[in-house]
């Protein structure tokens, strides 16, 4: 069983400090922006995962040199119009929706058709949300069944600015439009539902012509033509989405305490912190700093005895969209009924995650009522699975977050678990199991 993890023992109490790898969203965005910069950009703590390696391979296909050595990456940018377009280029985004969607926004001026492909999971995800707005710039995009990869983009030398209302709260969609707008003459206006704002912050740090006006329910973003991007040296903060698994593990473990060092706490990403605090989890920020437009801090968590249910405000969804699977584990242990709604976006991820949440919770004996966009979880504070309770997790489209959530559930609640496709973590968090073992051994 080389690609299966077996867990049949709950984790013991621990008190530790850990460092998780660099933020995936920032890592991919740094790669793409550095590929368009003038000169050599350097990054430390770049996430070395399949998704980020796919981004590096993508820019190499476009004639950009990139060297990865000793925890430092160097990208030799040739300027904003420095891509070397050739005929018959195919870019493989593999499992990365961030790469697949964002890089399309940068290819809008290609004189030759470029094909974007992905793995089995990515090929089932919606790319129409990208093709619809980008086609308004004057780009031609052809999709399988008008929605899926493979996608073929044919650029234009006469791109026009657009006005677009982004209603889904998708940072990937918003970022693709921002990147597309950079190559137009004139001003593009995006009215965007609240979502992650890493792209905007990086662009503003680089002094690119982008402005953001924040309203209650949406942001108004204006982008003008970009002519030059300065090189960007970046020590990438740790990923809060990766940290989430250890936050929840600590909250669900007895007499345990954990500090996670140097984590990106961008307010558009801290929905999990707000939600878990409302549920009674002890979480604190220490050593808060602003670094190149992004907030970062050490996160301290202490185990919690009395977890409370939550009727989760949908306004918190976008800031926790990648963390809901593990948040649901906390709801499973809370005393009472928790309710989460407006979550259809969860089923646009690597796997239909809302459905997988229902499956995992059912396997551990938790009652749920699930619709296409909501879940009601009937918590059990005494949840403790017998060692003879056999639980098998497989056929989940190799969604890394399903794998990691299952491991956290096994360590928190007990049972005899067999979780398939451990290689799925290579897309975002290759060192996940190494850190788990560190906590199990309380090194």
C-alpha positions in Angstrom: 0.0 0.0 0.0 2.7 2.5 -1.0 0.2 5.3 -1.8 -2.1 4.8 1.2 -1.8 6.2 4.7 -3.1 4.2 7.6 -4.0 6.0 10.8 -5.3 4.0 13.8 -4.3 6.1 16.8 -5.4 9.5 18.0 -2.7 12.1 18.5 -1.4 12.6 22.0 -1.0 16.0 23.7 1.6 18.3 22.1 3.2 21.7 22.7 5.3 22.8 19.8 6.3 25.4 17.2 6.2 24.8 13.5 6.8 26.5 10.2 4.6 25.6 7.2 5.7 26.2 3.6 5.3 29.4 1.6 1.8 30.7 0.6 0.7 29.0 -2.7 -1.4 31.9 -3.9 1.6 34.3 -3.4 4.1 31.8 -4.9 2.2 31.4 -8.2 1.5 35.1 -8.5 5.1 36.0 -7.8 6.2 33.6 -10.6 3.9 35.1 -13.1 4.6 38.8 -12.2 8.4 38.1 -12.0 8.3 36.5 -15.5 7.1 39.9 -16.8 9.5 42.1 -14.8 12.6 43.9 -16.0 15.6 42.0 -14.5 16.2 39.2 -12.1 13.6 38.7 -9.3 14.5 36.5 -6.3 12.2 34.6 -4.0 12.9 32.8 -0.7 10.5 30.3 0.9 8.8 29.8 -2.5 6.4 26.8 -2.1 8.0 23.9 -3.8 4.9 22.0 -4.8 3.5 20.5 -8.1 1.3 23.6 -8.6 4.2 26.0 -8.3 6.6 23.9 -10.4 3.9 23.9 -13.1 3.9 27.7 -13.0 7.7 27.7 -13.4 7.4 25.2 -16.3 4.8 27.4 -17.9 6.9 30.5 -18.0 9.8 28.5 -19.3 7.6 27.5 -22.3 7.3 31.2 -22.9 11.0 31.8 -23.1 11.7 32.9 -19.5 14.6 31.5 -17.6 14.0 30.3 -14.0 16.5 28.7 -11.6 15.5 26.9 -8.4 18.4 26.3 -6.0 18.8 26.0 -2.2 15.4 27.4 -1.2 15.9 30.4 -3.5 14.2 30.9 -6.9 15.5 33.3 -9.5 13.5 34.4 -12.5 15.1 36.3 -15.3 12.4 38.6 -16.6 12.6 40.2 -20.0 10.1 42.9 -19.5 6.3 43.2 -19.8 6.4 42.2 -23.5 9.3 39.7 -23.1 7.4 36.4 -23.7 8.7 34.5 -26.7 5.7 33.2 -28.4 6.2 30.2 -30.7 3.8 28.1 -32.7 2.1 25.0 -31.1 2.8 25.9 -27.5 1.0 23.8 -24.9 1.0 24.9 -21.3 0.1 22.2 -18.7 -1.5 23.8 -15.6 -1.7 20.2 -14.1 -3.9 20.5 -11.0 -3.7 24.3 -10.5 -6.8 26.4 -11.1 -4.8 29.5 -10.0 -2.1 28.9 -12.7 -4.6 27.8 -15.3 -6.9 30.7 -15.0 -4.4 33.5 -14.2 -1.9 32.7 -17.0 -4.6 33.0 -19.6 -5.0 36.6 -18.6 -1.3 37.2 -19.5 -1.5 35.5 -22.9 -4.0 37.9 -24.4 -1.5 39.3 -27.0 -0.1 36.0 -28.2 0.2 36.1 -32.0 -0.3 32.3 -32.2 -2.9 30.0 -30.6 -1.8 28.6 -27.2 -3.3 25.5 -25.7 -3.9 25.2 -21.9 -4.4 21.7 -20.6 -4.7 20.3 -17.1 -5.1 17.0 -15.2 -8.3 15.0 -14.8 -9.5 17.2 -11.9 -8.7 20.6 -13.4 -10.3 19.4 -16.7 -13.7 19.1 -14.8 -13.6 22.7 -13.5 -15.3 25.7 -15.0 -13.2 27.8 -17.3 -16.1 29.6 -18.8 -15.9 32.1 -15.9 -12.6 33.1 -17.4 -13.3 32.9 -21.1 -16.5 35.1 -20.9 -14.8 38.2 -19.5 -11.5 37.7 -21.4 -13.2 37.4 -24.7 -14.6 40.9 -24.2 -11.0 42.2 -24.5 -11.0 41.0 -28.1 -9.4 37.6 -27.4 -10.6 34.4 -29.0 -11.0 31.4 -26.6 -12.2 28.0 -27.5 -13.2 25.5 -24.8 -14.2 21.9 -24.7 -18.1 21.9 -24.5 -17.8 25.7 -24.1 -16.7 25.3 -20.5 -13.8 22.9 -19.9 -10.1 22.4 -20.6 -8.4 22.0 -23.0 -8.7 25.7 -23.8 -7.1 27.4 -26.9 -6.4 31.1 -26.7 -5.7 33.2 -29.7 -4.5 36.7 -28.7 -5.0 40.1 -30.3 -2.7 43.1 -30.9 -5.7 45.4 -30.6 -7.1 44.7 -27.1 -9.8 47.0 -25.8 -10.6 47.8 -22.1 -13.8 46.4 -20.6 -16.3 46.9 -17.8 -17.1 43.7 -15.9 -19.1 42.7 -12.9 -17.5 39.7 -11.2 -20.4 38.1 -9.2 -18.9 34.8 -8.0 -16.4 36.1 -5.5 -13.6 34.3 -7.4 -10.1 35.7 -6.9 -8.9 33.7 -9.8 -11.4 35.2 -12.2 -10.8 38.7 -10.9 -7.0 38.3 -11.2 -7.2 36.9 -14.8 -9.2 40.0 -15.8 -6.7 42.3 -14.0 -3.8 40.6 -15.9 -5.7 40.9 -19.2 -6.5 44.6 -18.6 -2.7 45.3 -18.2 -2.3 44.8 -22.0 -5.1 47.1 -23.1 -5.0 50.8 -24.0 -7.4 52.5 -21.7 -9.0 51.8 -18.3 -10.7 48.6 -17.4 -13.3 48.7 -14.6 -14.1 45.6 -12.5 -16.9 45.6 -10.0 -15.8 42.5 -8.0 -17.6 40.6 -5.2 -15.3 40.4 -2.2 -12.5 37.8 -2.6 -8.8 37.3 -2.0 -6.8 40.4 -2.9 -3.2 39.2 -3.3 -3.1 40.3 -6.9 -4.2 43.8 -6.1 -1.7 44.2 -3.2 1.2 42.9 -5.3 0.3 45.2 -8.2 0.1 48.2 -5.8 3.4 47.3 -4.2 4.9 47.3 -7.6 3.4 50.7 -8.3 1.4 49.4 -11.3 -1.5 51.6 -12.5 -4.3 49.9 -10.4 -6.6 51.5 -7.9 -9.1 49.8 -5.6 -12.1 51.4 -4.0 -13.7 49.3 -1.3 -17.4 49.2 -0.9 -19.4 47.1 1.6 -20.2 44.1 -0.7 -17.8 44.6 -3.6 -14.6 46.3 -4.7 -14.3 48.7 -7.6 -11.0 48.1 -9.4 -9.6 50.2 -12.1 -6.6 49.1 -14.2 -4.7 51.0 -16.9 -2.2 49.8 -19.4 1.1 48.5 -17.9 4.4 49.2 -19.7 7.0 48.1 -17.1 7.2 45.9 -14.0 10.1 46.3 -11.7 11.8 43.2 -10.3 10.3 41.7 -7.2 12.5 40.2 -4.4 10.2 38.4 -2.0 10.5 36.3 1.1 7.2 34.6 0.9 5.2 34.2 4.1 3.8 30.9 5.2 0.4 29.7 3.9 -2.7 30.1 6.1 -4.6 27.5 4.2 -1.8 25.0 5.0 -1.7 26.2 8.6 -5.5 25.6 8.9 -5.0 21.8 9.3 -2.8 22.3 12.3 -5.0 25.0 13.8 -7.9 22.6 13.8 -5.8 19.6 15.0 -4.7 21.7 18.0 -8.2 22.9 18.7 -9.5 19.3 18.7 -6.6 17.8 20.7 -6.5 17.6 24.5 -4.1 19.8 26.5 -2.2 21.0 23.4 -0.7 24.2 22.2 0.9 25.2 19.0 2.6 28.3 17.4 2.8 28.6 13.6 5.5 31.0 12.6 5.4 33.8 10.0 2.0 33.2 8.5 0.3 35.4 5.9 -2.8 36.8 7.6 -4.1 38.9 4.8 -7.7 39.9 5.9 -9.2 38.3 2.8 -7.8 35.0 4.0 -8.5 35.0 7.7 -12.1 33.8 7.6 -11.1 30.6 9.3 -9.7 32.6 12.2 -12.9 34.6 12.6 -15.2 31.5 12.3 -13.2 29.4 14.8 -13.0 32.3 17.3 -16.8 32.5 17.1 -16.9 28.7 17.8 -14.8 29.2 21.0 -11.3 28.2 19.7 -8.4 30.0 21.4 -6.4 31.7 18.6 -4.1 34.6 18.9 -1.8 36.7 16.6 1.7 37.5 17.8 4.5 39.6 16.2 2.2 41.2 13.6 4.0 43.0 10.7 3.3 44.4 7.2 5.5 43.0 4.6 5.3 44.3 1.0 1.6 45.1 1.4 0.7 41.8 3.1 0.1 41.2 6.8 1.9 38.4 8.5 2.1 37.1 12.1 2.8 34.1 14.3 -0.4 32.2 15.0 -0.9 30.7 18.5 -3.6 28.1 19.2 -4.6 26.3 22.4 -6.8 23.3 22.6 -10.5 24.0 23.4 -12.8 22.1 25.7 -16.1 23.7 24.9 -16.8 24.2 21.2 -19.8 26.2 20.2 -21.9 25.7 17.1 -22.2 28.5 14.5 -24.7 29.9 12.1 -21.9 31.0 9.8 -22.5 34.4 8.1 -22.1 34.0 4.3 -20.0 37.2 4.4 -17.2 35.1 5.9 -17.2 32.5 3.1 -14.8 34.0 0.6 -12.1 34.4 3.3 -12.4 30.8 4.3 -13.3 29.0 1.0 -10.3 26.6 1.0 -10.6 25.9 4.8 -14.2 24.8 5.1 -13.5 21.1 5.1 -11.5 21.3 8.3 -13.8 23.9 9.8 -16.6 21.3 9.4 -14.6 19.0 11.6 -14.8 21.6 14.4 -18.5 21.8 13.9 -18.7 18.0 14.2 -17.3 18.3 17.7 -19.3 21.3 18.8 -22.3 21.1 21.1 -25.3 21.9 18.9 -26.2 22.4 15.3 -24.0 24.5 12.9 -25.2 25.9 9.6 -23.1 27.0 6.6 -24.8 28.4 3.4 -24.0 30.0 0.0 -21.2 27.5 -0.5 -21.8 26.4 -4.1 -18.2 27.6 -4.9 -16.9 24.7 -2.8 -18.0 22.3 -5.6 -15.9 24.3 -8.1 -12.7 23.2 -6.4 -10.4 20.2 -7.1 -13.3 17.9 -6.1 -16.9 18.6 -5.2 -15.9 19.5 -1.6 -19.3 20.0 -0.2 -20.3 16.5 -1.2 -17.0 15.2 0.2 -17.7 17.0 3.5 -21.0 15.2 3.7 -19.3 11.8 3.0 -16.5 12.3 5.6 -18.9 13.5 8.3 -21.2 10.6 7.6 -18.3 8.1 7.9 -17.5 9.4 11.4 -21.1 9.2 12.5 -22.2 12.9 12.2 -25.6 13.7 10.9 -25.8 16.3 8.2 -28.4 17.9 6.0 -26.8 19.0 2.7 -28.1 20.8 -0.3 -26.3 22.1 -3.4 -24.9 25.1 -1.5 -25.4 24.5 2.2 -24.7 22.1 5.0 -26.2 21.7 8.5 -24.0 19.7 10.9 -25.3 18.1 14.1 -22.3 18.2 16.4 -21.4 15.6 19.0 -19.0 16.9 21.8 -18.4 13.2 22.8 -17.3 12.1 19.3 -14.7 9.3 19.7 -14.4 6.5 17.2 -13.7 2.9 18.1 -10.5 1.5 16.8 -12.5 -1.2 15.0 -14.4 1.5 13.0 -12.8 1.1 9.5 -12.9 4.2 7.3 -11.7 4.2 3.7 -11.2 7.5 1.8 -10.6 7.1 -2.0 -11.7 8.2 -5.4 -11.7 11.9 -4.5 -10.0 13.2 -7.7 -6.8 13.4 -5.7 -8.0 16.6 -3.9 -5.2 17.4 -1.5 -7.5 19.1 1.0 -9.7 16.0 1.2 -6.6 13.9 2.0 -5.3 16.3 4.6 -8.8 16.8 6.2 -9.1 13.0 6.5 -5.8 12.7 8.3 -6.8 15.5 10.7 -10.1 13.7 11.4 -8.3 10.4 12.0 -5.9 12.0 14.5 -8.6 13.9 16.2 -11.5 11.4 16.5 -9.9 8.0 16.3 -11.0 5.0 14.2 -9.0 2.9 11.8 -8.5 5.0 8.6 -7.1 4.1 5.2 -6.6 7.2 3.2 -5.6 6.7 -0.5 -3.6 8.9 -2.8 -1.2 10.4 -0.4 0.7 11.8 -3.4 -2.1 14.3 -3.7 -0.4 16.6 -1.2 2.4 17.2 -3.7 0.2 19.8 -5.3 0.2 22.2 -2.3 1.9 20.8 0.8 4.5 18.1 0.2 5.8 18.3 3.8 2.4 17.9 5.4 3.0 14.3 6.8 6.5 15.3 8.0 5.0 18.0 10.2 2.3 15.6 11.4 5.0 13.2 12.5 6.8 16.0 14.3 3.7 16.7 16.3 3.0 13.0 16.9 6.5 12.7 18.3 6.3 16.1 20.0 9.8 16.9 18.9 
